[in-house]
Amino acid sequence: MNKVDETRDLIIQTSLALFNKKGYSQTSIQDIMTATGLPKGAIYRRFENKNDIAIASFEYAGSIIWQYYFEATKFLITATDKLIAMFHIYQDAVNNPPIEGGCPLLNTAIESDFGFPELREKASEAYNRTVFFIQGIIDEGIQTKEFRQEMDSYSLASFLFSTIEGAVMASRLSLKNEHMDHSVEQVKILLQHYTEKNQS
């Protein structure tokens, strides 16, 4: 039983790297066979088709990213520090992102827009979960009077996550991490604007 689980994990982990670097449509079962060193039968005994592998790989990617989020924020006190820490996860988006190939949510959202509705739904769920996580941090800041009481936490959470994803895209496209750096600088200014002490 353990051997079967280990083989399944190998398929998922290897496929994640392939999908995140080459894209779902450009990755074939043959590519997965070559990268894992497994015969076709070993793969199809565990997954019905490539779609099933893609969904399992995306879910695995999510578990990795969430571990980064939790580790980055768990010992921090202020909401501002926690929010900035989420940006720092991708501070070297070009050379050393949490998962090779960049942000799996961003990559999946683009590729699965219309052609793979099941994967698109998974990506949508992951997006919403992340926005709500960020909103929870902002709400903590409101409750502790770090941020203004009247601010719209969901709107800011949506903006911040969009900024993270946009900065990852710009950094990887230009091969320059300065875009993430610029985003962090501007977000710090924005969050300072929302602090209680800056209320008129």
Secondary structure, DSSP 8 states (H G I E B T S, - for coil): -HHHHHHHHHHHHHHHHHHHHH-STT--HHHHHHHHT--HHHHHTT-SSHHHHHHHHHHHHHHHHHHHHHHHHTT--SHHHHHHHHHHTTTTTTT--SSTTS-HHHHHHHHTTTT-HHHHHHHHHHHHHHHHHHHHHHHHHHHTTSB-TT--HHHHHHHHHHHHHHHHHHHHHHT-THHHHHHHHHHHHHHHHTBGGG--
